[in-house]
Amino acid sequence: RSKGQNVDGVVGKLTWTALWGGRTVSIGSRGSAVSAVQDLLNRVASAGLTADGICGSRTATAIRNFQSAFDFPVTGRADSGIFKGLVTGCRGVASGRAFNTTETPTYEPFPEENK
C-alpha cells in the first residue's frame, strides 16, 4: 500500500518493480539492497558471503554462480529478476530447476539509496 499498490495477494510485475525499485547490484554498489542480495545468496546458495552491504568481486562471483546454476543470463549483476528468483525460489529462464530453502526470507522495500 505504501507504494501505491492494490492489495490483491499477487506479487506481480508491478509489485516487484515497487519492491526492488529498478536497482541493479553490481561491483561497487553499496547499501541495503546489496546486503539483502548477499544474505539471500548465503541462504539459498551457501555463498559464504559477509553481508556487509558492499558488492565486491566475491559477491559478483556468487551472483554469477547463481545465475549460471539456474539458467539466468550470467552478468554478475543482480537486477529485479535475480532478486525475485532469490526471494521466491523461482526457476531460471530455461532450466525449470528450482532450489530449496528451509526459510522463506522476507524483506521490506528498500529506502532510496545508491541506485
PALUMNU-672107 format. One record per residue: x, y, z of N, C-alpha, C, O in turn; residue in three letters. Coordinates in steps of 0.1 Angstrom, whole numbers, plus 5000, padded with zeros to 4 digits. Example, Ala and Ser with C-alpha at 12.3 -4.5 7.8 and 13.67 -1.06 7.14 Angstrom:
2
+------+------+------+------+------+------+------+------+------+------+------+------+-------+
!  nc1 !  nc2 !  nc3 ! cac1 ! cac2 ! cac3 !  cc1 !  cc2 !  cc3 !  oc1 !  oc2 !  oc3 ! torlo !
+------+------+------+------+------+------+------+------+------+------+------+------+-------+
! 5132 ! 4943 ! 5078 ! 5123 ! 4955 ! 5078 ! 5132 ! 4967 ! 5078 ! 5142 ! 4967 ! 5085 !   ala !
! 5128 ! 4978 ! 5071 ! 5137 ! 4989 ! 5071 ! 5129 ! 5000 ! 5079 ! 5134 ! 5011 ! 5080 !   ser !
+------+------+------+------+------+------+------+------+------+------+------+------+-------+
This chain:
115
+------+------+------+------+------+------+------+------+------+------+------+------+-------+
!  nc1 !  nc2 !  nc3 ! cac1 ! cac2 ! cac3 !  cc1 !  cc2 !  cc3 !  oc1 !  oc2 !  oc3 ! torlo !
+------+------+------+------+------+------+------+------+------+------+------+------+-------+
! 5008 ! 4988 ! 5000 ! 5000 ! 5000 ! 5000 ! 5008 ! 5013 ! 5000 ! 5005 ! 5022 ! 4993 !   arg !
! 5020 ! 5012 ! 5008 ! 5028 ! 5024 ! 5008 ! 5034 ! 5028 ! 4995 ! 5039 ! 5039 ! 4993 !   ser !
! 5035 ! 5018 ! 4985 ! 5040 ! 5021 ! 4972 ! 5029 ! 5023 ! 4962 ! 5031 ! 5022 ! 4950 !   lys !
! 5016 ! 5024 ! 4967 ! 5005 ! 5027 ! 4958 ! 5000 ! 5014 ! 4951 ! 4993 ! 5015 ! 4941 !   gly !
! 5002 ! 5003 ! 4957 ! 4998 ! 4990 ! 4951 ! 4985 ! 4986 ! 4957 ! 4982 ! 4988 ! 4969 !   gln !
! 4976 ! 4980 ! 4949 ! 4964 ! 4973 ! 4954 ! 4968 ! 4961 ! 4961 ! 4977 ! 4953 ! 4957 !   asn !
! 4962 ! 4958 ! 4972 ! 4964 ! 4945 ! 4980 ! 4955 ! 4935 ! 4974 ! 4943 ! 4934 ! 4977 !   val !
! 4961 ! 4926 ! 4966 ! 4954 ! 4915 ! 4960 ! 4959 ! 4901 ! 4962 ! 4954 ! 4891 ! 4957 !   asp !
! 4970 ! 4901 ! 4970 ! 4976 ! 4888 ! 4973 ! 4985 ! 4882 ! 4962 ! 4990 ! 4871 ! 4963 !   gly !
! 4987 ! 4890 ! 4951 ! 4995 ! 4885 ! 4940 ! 5007 ! 4894 ! 4939 ! 5007 ! 4907 ! 4938 !   val !
! 5019 ! 4888 ! 4938 ! 5032 ! 4895 ! 4936 ! 5035 ! 4895 ! 4921 ! 5041 ! 4886 ! 4917 !   val !
! 5029 ! 4905 ! 4915 ! 5031 ! 4905 ! 4900 ! 5042 ! 4915 ! 4896 ! 5050 ! 4920 ! 4905 !   gly !
! 5043 ! 4919 ! 4884 ! 5053 ! 4927 ! 4878 ! 5053 ! 4941 ! 4885 ! 5064 ! 4946 ! 4889 !   lys !
! 5042 ! 4947 ! 4888 ! 5041 ! 4960 ! 4894 ! 5046 ! 4959 ! 4909 ! 5053 ! 4968 ! 4913 !   leu !
! 5043 ! 4948 ! 4916 ! 5048 ! 4947 ! 4929 ! 5063 ! 4945 ! 4930 ! 5069 ! 4952 ! 4938 !   thr !
! 5069 ! 4937 ! 4921 ! 5083 ! 4935 ! 4921 ! 5090 ! 4948 ! 4917 ! 5100 ! 4952 ! 4923 !   trp !
! 5084 ! 4956 ! 4908 ! 5090 ! 4969 ! 4905 ! 5090 ! 4978 ! 4917 ! 5100 ! 4985 ! 4919 !   thr !
! 5079 ! 4978 ! 4924 ! 5078 ! 4986 ! 4936 ! 5088 ! 4982 ! 4947 ! 5094 ! 4990 ! 4954 !   ala !
! 5089 ! 4969 ! 4949 ! 5098 ! 4964 ! 4959 ! 5113 ! 4966 ! 4956 ! 5121 ! 4972 ! 4964 !   leu !
! 5117 ! 4963 ! 4944 ! 5131 ! 4964 ! 4940 ! 5135 ! 4978 ! 4935 ! 5146 ! 4982 ! 4937 !   trp !
! 5125 ! 4985 ! 4929 ! 5127 ! 4999 ! 4925 ! 5137 ! 5001 ! 4914 ! 5143 ! 5011 ! 4913 !   gly !
! 5139 ! 4991 ! 4906 ! 5148 ! 4992 ! 4894 ! 5162 ! 4992 ! 4897 ! 5171 ! 4995 ! 4889 !   gly !
! 5166 ! 4988 ! 4909 ! 5180 ! 4988 ! 4913 ! 5187 ! 4976 ! 4906 ! 5181 ! 4966 ! 4903 !   arg !
! 5200 ! 4978 ! 4904 ! 5209 ! 4968 ! 4900 ! 5221 ! 4967 ! 4909 ! 5228 ! 4977 ! 4911 !   thr !
! 5224 ! 4956 ! 4915 ! 5235 ! 4954 ! 4923 ! 5247 ! 4949 ! 4915 ! 5245 ! 4938 ! 4908 !   val !
! 5258 ! 4956 ! 4915 ! 5270 ! 4952 ! 4907 ! 5282 ! 4956 ! 4915 ! 5281 ! 4963 ! 4925 !   ser !
! 5294 ! 4953 ! 4910 ! 5306 ! 4956 ! 4917 ! 5306 ! 4971 ! 4920 ! 5304 ! 4979 ! 4910 !   ile !
! 5309 ! 4975 ! 4932 ! 5309 ! 4989 ! 4936 ! 5296 ! 4994 ! 4942 ! 5296 ! 5004 ! 4949 !   gly !
! 5285 ! 4986 ! 4941 ! 5272 ! 4990 ! 4947 ! 5274 ! 4989 ! 4962 ! 5281 ! 4980 ! 4967 !   ser !
! 5266 ! 4997 ! 4970 ! 5266 ! 4997 ! 4984 ! 5252 ! 4999 ! 4989 ! 5244 ! 5006 ! 4983 !   arg !
! 5249 ! 4994 ! 5001 ! 5236 ! 4996 ! 5007 ! 5228 ! 4984 ! 5011 ! 5233 ! 4973 ! 5010 !   gly !
! 5216 ! 4987 ! 5015 ! 5207 ! 4976 ! 5020 ! 5203 ! 4966 ! 5009 ! 5201 ! 4954 ! 5011 !   ser !
! 5203 ! 4971 ! 4996 ! 5200 ! 4961 ! 4985 ! 5211 ! 4951 ! 4984 ! 5208 ! 4939 ! 4981 !   ala !
! 5223 ! 4956 ! 4985 ! 5235 ! 4947 ! 4984 ! 5234 ! 4937 ! 4996 ! 5236 ! 4925 ! 4994 !   val !
! 5232 ! 4942 ! 5008 ! 5231 ! 4933 ! 5020 ! 5220 ! 4922 ! 5018 ! 5222 ! 4911 ! 5021 !   ser !
! 5209 ! 4926 ! 5012 ! 5198 ! 4917 ! 5010 ! 5202 ! 4906 ! 5000 ! 5200 ! 4894 ! 5003 !   ala !
! 5209 ! 4910 ! 4989 ! 5213 ! 4900 ! 4979 ! 5224 ! 4891 ! 4985 ! 5223 ! 4879 ! 4983 !   val !
! 5233 ! 4896 ! 4993 ! 5243 ! 4888 ! 5000 ! 5237 ! 4878 ! 5009 ! 5240 ! 4866 ! 5009 !   gln !
! 5227 ! 4883 ! 5017 ! 5220 ! 4874 ! 5027 ! 5213 ! 4863 ! 5019 ! 5214 ! 4851 ! 5023 !   asp !
! 5206 ! 4867 ! 5009 ! 5198 ! 4857 ! 5001 ! 5207 ! 4847 ! 4995 ! 5204 ! 4835 ! 4994 !   leu !
! 5219 ! 4851 ! 4989 ! 5228 ! 4842 ! 4983 ! 5234 ! 4832 ! 4993 ! 5236 ! 4820 ! 4991 !   leu !
! 5236 ! 4837 ! 5006 ! 5240 ! 4828 ! 5016 ! 5230 ! 4818 ! 5020 ! 5233 ! 4806 ! 5022 !   asn !
! 5217 ! 4822 ! 5020 ! 5206 ! 4813 ! 5024 ! 5204 ! 4802 ! 5013 ! 5202 ! 4791 ! 5017 !   arg !
! 5203 ! 4807 ! 5001 ! 5199 ! 4797 ! 4990 ! 5210 ! 4791 ! 4983 ! 5208 ! 4780 ! 4976 !   val !
! 5222 ! 4796 ! 4984 ! 5233 ! 4791 ! 4976 ! 5246 ! 4788 ! 4984 ! 5256 ! 4785 ! 4979 !   ala !
! 5244 ! 4790 ! 4997 ! 5256 ! 4788 ! 5006 ! 5268 ! 4795 ! 5001 ! 5279 ! 4789 ! 5001 !   ser !
! 5266 ! 4808 ! 4998 ! 5277 ! 4815 ! 4992 ! 5288 ! 4819 ! 5001 ! 5300 ! 4822 ! 4997 !   ala !
! 5286 ! 4819 ! 5014 ! 5296 ! 4822 ! 5024 ! 5301 ! 4837 ! 5024 ! 5312 ! 4840 ! 5027 !   gly !
! 5292 ! 4846 ! 5020 ! 5295 ! 4860 ! 5019 ! 5293 ! 4867 ! 5032 ! 5285 ! 4862 ! 5041 !   leu !
! 5300 ! 4877 ! 5035 ! 5298 ! 4886 ! 5046 ! 5287 ! 4896 ! 5041 ! 5290 ! 4903 ! 5031 !   thr !
! 5276 ! 4897 ! 5047 ! 5265 ! 4906 ! 5043 ! 5268 ! 4920 ! 5049 ! 5262 ! 4925 ! 5058 !   ala !
! 5278 ! 4926 ! 5042 ! 5283 ! 4939 ! 5047 ! 5278 ! 4951 ! 5038 ! 5281 ! 4963 ! 5041 !   asp !
! 5270 ! 4948 ! 5028 ! 5264 ! 4959 ! 5020 ! 5273 ! 4964 ! 5010 ! 5270 ! 4975 ! 5004 !   gly !
! 5284 ! 4958 ! 5007 ! 5294 ! 4962 ! 4997 ! 5295 ! 4951 ! 4987 ! 5299 ! 4940 ! 4990 !   ile !
! 5292 ! 4954 ! 4974 ! 5294 ! 4944 ! 4964 ! 5308 ! 4945 ! 4958 ! 5311 ! 4954 ! 4950 !   cys !
! 5315 ! 4935 ! 4962 ! 5329 ! 4933 ! 4956 ! 5330 ! 4921 ! 4947 ! 5319 ! 4916 ! 4943 !   gly !
! 5342 ! 4916 ! 4944 ! 5343 ! 4905 ! 4935 ! 5337 ! 4892 ! 4940 ! 5332 ! 4885 ! 4932 !   ser !
! 5338 ! 4890 ! 4953 ! 5332 ! 4877 ! 4958 ! 5317 ! 4877 ! 4956 ! 5311 ! 4867 ! 4953 !   arg !
! 5310 ! 4889 ! 4959 ! 5296 ! 4889 ! 4957 ! 5292 ! 4888 ! 4942 ! 5283 ! 4881 ! 4939 !   thr !
! 5299 ! 4895 ! 4934 ! 5297 ! 4894 ! 4919 ! 5299 ! 4879 ! 4914 ! 5291 ! 4875 ! 4906 !   ala !
! 5309 ! 4872 ! 4919 ! 5311 ! 4858 ! 4916 ! 5299 ! 4850 ! 4921 ! 5295 ! 4841 ! 4913 !   thr !
! 5295 ! 4852 ! 4933 ! 5283 ! 4844 ! 4938 ! 5271 ! 4847 ! 4930 ! 5263 ! 4838 ! 4928 !   ala !
! 5269 ! 4859 ! 4925 ! 5257 ! 4862 ! 4917 ! 5259 ! 4855 ! 4904 ! 5249 ! 4848 ! 4899 !   ile !
! 5271 ! 4855 ! 4898 ! 5273 ! 4848 ! 4885 ! 5270 ! 4833 ! 4887 ! 5264 ! 4826 ! 4878 !   arg !
! 5275 ! 4827 ! 4898 ! 5273 ! 4813 ! 4901 ! 5258 ! 4809 ! 4902 ! 5254 ! 4800 ! 4896 !   asn !
! 5251 ! 4818 ! 4909 ! 5236 ! 4816 ! 4910 ! 5230 ! 4817 ! 4896 ! 5222 ! 4808 ! 4892 !   phe !
! 5234 ! 4827 ! 4888 ! 5228 ! 4829 ! 4875 ! 5231 ! 4817 ! 4866 ! 5222 ! 4812 ! 4859 !   gln !
! 5243 ! 4812 ! 4867 ! 5247 ! 4800 ! 4859 ! 5239 ! 4788 ! 4863 ! 5234 ! 4780 ! 4854 !   ser !
! 5238 ! 4785 ! 4876 ! 5232 ! 4773 ! 4881 ! 5217 ! 4773 ! 4878 ! 5211 ! 4762 ! 4876 !   ala !
! 5211 ! 4784 ! 4876 ! 5196 ! 4784 ! 4874 ! 5192 ! 4791 ! 4860 ! 5181 ! 4795 ! 4859 !   phe !
! 5202 ! 4790 ! 4851 ! 5199 ! 4794 ! 4837 ! 5194 ! 4809 ! 4835 ! 5186 ! 4812 ! 4826 !   asp !
! 5199 ! 4818 ! 4844 ! 5197 ! 4832 ! 4841 ! 5208 ! 4837 ! 4833 ! 5219 ! 4830 ! 4833 !   phe !
! 5207 ! 4847 ! 4825 ! 5218 ! 4853 ! 4818 ! 5229 ! 4856 ! 4828 ! 5227 ! 4862 ! 4839 !   pro !
! 5242 ! 4852 ! 4826 ! 5253 ! 4854 ! 4835 ! 5259 ! 4867 ! 4833 ! 5267 ! 4869 ! 4823 !   val !
! 5256 ! 4876 ! 4842 ! 5261 ! 4890 ! 4841 ! 5269 ! 4895 ! 4853 ! 5277 ! 4904 ! 4852 !   thr !
! 5267 ! 4888 ! 4864 ! 5274 ! 4892 ! 4877 ! 5267 ! 4904 ! 4883 ! 5271 ! 4909 ! 4893 !   gly !
! 5255 ! 4907 ! 4878 ! 5247 ! 4918 ! 4883 ! 5234 ! 4913 ! 4887 ! 5228 ! 4905 ! 4880 !   arg !
! 5229 ! 4918 ! 4899 ! 5216 ! 4913 ! 4904 ! 5206 ! 4924 ! 4901 ! 5206 ! 4935 ! 4907 !   ala !
! 5196 ! 4921 ! 4892 ! 5185 ! 4930 ! 4889 ! 5173 ! 4925 ! 4895 ! 5173 ! 4916 ! 4904 !   asp !
! 5161 ! 4930 ! 4892 ! 5149 ! 4926 ! 4898 ! 5146 ! 4911 ! 4895 ! 5140 ! 4905 ! 4904 !   ser !
! 5150 ! 4906 ! 4884 ! 5147 ! 4892 ! 4881 ! 5155 ! 4883 ! 4890 ! 5150 ! 4872 ! 4895 !   gly !
! 5168 ! 4886 ! 4893 ! 5176 ! 4878 ! 4902 ! 5171 ! 4879 ! 4916 ! 5170 ! 4870 ! 4923 !   ile !
! 5167 ! 4892 ! 4920 ! 5162 ! 4893 ! 4934 ! 5149 ! 4885 ! 4935 ! 5147 ! 4878 ! 4946 !   phe !
! 5140 ! 4885 ! 4926 ! 5128 ! 4877 ! 4926 ! 5131 ! 4863 ! 4927 ! 5125 ! 4855 ! 4935 !   lys !
! 5141 ! 4858 ! 4919 ! 5145 ! 4844 ! 4919 ! 5151 ! 4840 ! 4933 ! 5148 ! 4829 ! 4938 !   gly !
! 5159 ! 4849 ! 4939 ! 5164 ! 4846 ! 4952 ! 5153 ! 4846 ! 4963 ! 5154 ! 4837 ! 4972 !   leu !
! 5144 ! 4855 ! 4963 ! 5134 ! 4856 ! 4973 ! 5124 ! 4845 ! 4972 ! 5120 ! 4839 ! 4982 !   val !
! 5119 ! 4841 ! 4960 ! 5108 ! 4832 ! 4958 ! 5113 ! 4818 ! 4955 ! 5105 ! 4809 ! 4956 !   thr !
! 5125 ! 4816 ! 4951 ! 5130 ! 4803 ! 4947 ! 5124 ! 4800 ! 4933 ! 5123 ! 4788 ! 4929 !   gly !
! 5121 ! 4810 ! 4925 ! 5116 ! 4807 ! 4912 ! 5126 ! 4802 ! 4903 ! 5138 ! 4803 ! 4905 !   cys !
! 5122 ! 4796 ! 4892 ! 5131 ! 4789 ! 4883 ! 5138 ! 4799 ! 4874 ! 5133 ! 4810 ! 4872 !   arg !
! 5150 ! 4795 ! 4869 ! 5157 ! 4803 ! 4860 ! 5149 ! 4804 ! 4846 ! 5139 ! 4798 ! 4845 !   gly !
! 5155 ! 4811 ! 4837 ! 5148 ! 4814 ! 4824 ! 5145 ! 4801 ! 4817 ! 5134 ! 4799 ! 4812 !   val !
! 5154 ! 4791 ! 4816 ! 5152 ! 4780 ! 4808 ! 5151 ! 4766 ! 4815 ! 5145 ! 4757 ! 4810 !   ala !
! 5158 ! 4765 ! 4826 ! 5160 ! 4752 ! 4831 ! 5148 ! 4745 ! 4838 ! 5147 ! 4732 ! 4837 !   ser !
! 5139 ! 4752 ! 4844 ! 5129 ! 4746 ! 4851 ! 5133 ! 4741 ! 4865 ! 5126 ! 4735 ! 4872 !   gly !
! 5146 ! 4743 ! 4868 ! 5152 ! 4738 ! 4881 ! 5148 ! 4748 ! 4891 ! 5147 ! 4760 ! 4889 !   arg !
! 5146 ! 4744 ! 4903 ! 5143 ! 4753 ! 4914 ! 5152 ! 4748 ! 4926 ! 5157 ! 4737 ! 4926 !   ala !
! 5154 ! 4757 ! 4935 ! 5162 ! 4753 ! 4947 ! 5153 ! 4753 ! 4959 ! 5142 ! 4758 ! 4959 !   phe !
! 5158 ! 4747 ! 4970 ! 5150 ! 4745 ! 4982 ! 5157 ! 4753 ! 4993 ! 5169 ! 4754 ! 4994 !   asn !
! 5148 ! 4760 ! 5001 ! 5153 ! 4766 ! 5013 ! 5144 ! 4762 ! 5024 ! 5133 ! 4759 ! 5022 !   thr !
! 5150 ! 4762 ! 5036 ! 5141 ! 4759 ! 5048 ! 5134 ! 4771 ! 5053 ! 5125 ! 4770 ! 5061 !   thr !
! 5139 ! 4783 ! 5049 ! 5133 ! 4795 ! 5054 ! 5128 ! 4803 ! 5042 ! 5133 ! 4802 ! 5031 !   glu !
! 5118 ! 4811 ! 5044 ! 5113 ! 4820 ! 5033 ! 5116 ! 4834 ! 5038 ! 5109 ! 4840 ! 5046 !   thr !
! 5127 ! 4839 ! 5033 ! 5131 ! 4853 ! 5037 ! 5121 ! 4863 ! 5032 ! 5116 ! 4862 ! 5021 !   pro !
! 5119 ! 4873 ! 5040 ! 5111 ! 4884 ! 5036 ! 5118 ! 4897 ! 5038 ! 5126 ! 4899 ! 5048 !   thr !
! 5116 ! 4907 ! 5030 ! 5123 ! 4920 ! 5031 ! 5113 ! 4931 ! 5029 ! 5104 ! 4930 ! 5021 !   tyr !
! 5115 ! 4941 ! 5036 ! 5107 ! 4953 ! 5034 ! 5113 ! 4961 ! 5022 ! 5125 ! 4959 ! 5019 !   glu !
! 5105 ! 4969 ! 5015 ! 5111 ! 4977 ! 5004 ! 5123 ! 4985 ! 5009 ! 5123 ! 4990 ! 5020 !   pro !
! 5133 ! 4987 ! 5000 ! 5145 ! 4994 ! 5004 ! 5143 ! 5009 ! 5003 ! 5136 ! 5014 ! 4994 !   phe !
! 5149 ! 5016 ! 5012 ! 5149 ! 5030 ! 5011 ! 5156 ! 5035 ! 4999 ! 5165 ! 5028 ! 4994 !   pro !
! 5154 ! 5047 ! 4994 ! 5161 ! 5052 ! 4983 ! 5176 ! 5053 ! 4987 ! 5179 ! 5060 ! 4996 !   glu !
! 5184 ! 5047 ! 4979 ! 5198 ! 5048 ! 4981 ! 5206 ! 5042 ! 4970 ! 5201 ! 5033 ! 4963 !   glu !
! 5217 ! 5048 ! 4967 ! 5227 ! 5042 ! 4957 ! 5221 ! 5034 ! 4946 ! 5224 ! 5022 ! 4945 !   asn !
! 5213 ! 5040 ! 4938 ! 5207 ! 5032 ! 4927 ! 5218 ! 5029 ! 4917 ! 5216 ! 5023 ! 4906 !   lys !
+------+------+------+------+------+------+------+------+------+------+------+------+-------+
